[in-house]
Amino acid sequence: MVRTLQRRLAFAVDLRRGRHDAALRSIAHAAARSGARSLDAVVLDGVIRVALSNPESGSLPERSARLDQLVGAMGLRVRFVRGSEVSQPALDPDRRARRGLVRAAGFHVARIASRWQGALDDHDPEEVHALRVSLRRLKATLWAIGDGALDDRLRALRAWARALAPLTGALRDLDVALASLRGLAPDAASLAHVRGRLLAARRHARDAMFAHLRRADVVATLRAAMSAEPRLREPRGRARRVARRAVARGLRRLARALDGDLQHPEGYHLIRRRARRVRDVVEVTEGALRKRDRAWRDRLKAVQSQLGDLHDLDVLTGLLADDDRALDGLRGAIERHRATLVAGLGAPLALLAVELGEARR
């Protein structure tokens, strides 16, 4: 647990030369004594929020004076909460949307910072995935605020997130492709051959992401986003109204994608991205939404998963698009699997288009 804390706090807190080791051990020991199986941590508003995956019957640790003293030496406080990960503070539907969404953006910036070192360590593919999800949620929050409402600082942050997202996405796609090979490769020889090619592609994608994460300007933008709160005049109105508007806007864009050209992979991937955006917007605005608006998150989950499987196959197809005859068997297996997936998507996408049409009435 100490190592997890070091990874989560490495960007936000100076942990060089063993500084604050006693504080980290004290937090980890308190978590272990409570029966936690794992922990997550995010630094936000001067507080280390530590989520513990306690058994339901367990209790959260009581902070001791010694623990508070050690954490106080870091210039921070500590707060224990229950859960597998630290959750975004919920939007209050009756408060101003502007304040709640700015706070949500700050939270997702903090979550990105908490996954920075884990992605650089590259010991667990889920660290990169979690960084990618946090980037998506940040972009969804900025999208809910609206382009016209963003100040210069938030526009720069949005451009920063857009530049980083494809790098984390490329690495994640390769990790998923590697995990799926065993179920696709028709024989051991082709499995070993394509695995070697994917690992080489993964090293290239990892090095590209590492180079970006270590750039001084990239790090400086994240630090600036963690330390300054933007002052916006928009969006006006209570959170419930702004949140509902954001979900409706996302659904309209999804409906337009469903009317697009599905003769090419890009048409399916546009639907997947727009369905994912709706689900991310629901995640970041959930507390301010009505039940029927929140229901879109679960409604879109299955079709987004099917489209994700299709995307994974298209990633593999692109990686194998050459004249290497040793991979003909694998290409054939991928083509057959893709045809089955596309055939199975017809009815769900048609039904979704009908439901979106009814929702607009």
ABEGO torsion letter per residue (X at the ends): XAAAAAAAAAAABBABGGBGAAAAAAAAAAAAAAGBABBBBBBBGGBBBBBBBBBAABBBBBBBAAAAAAAAAAGBBBBBBBEABBBBBBBBAABBAAAAAAAAAAAAAAAAAAAAAAAAAGABAAAAAAAAAAAAAAAAAAAAAEAAABBAAAAAAAAAAAAAAAAAAAAAAAAAAAAAAAAABABAAAAAAAAAAAAAAAAAAAAAAAAAAABAAAAAAAAAAAABBBBBAOBBEBAAAAAAAAAAAAAAAAAAAAABBAABAAAAAAAAAAAAAAAAAAAAAAAABBAAAAAAAAAAAAAAAAAAAAAAAAAAAAAABBABAAAAAAAAAAAAAAAAAAAAAAAAAAAAAAAAAAAAX
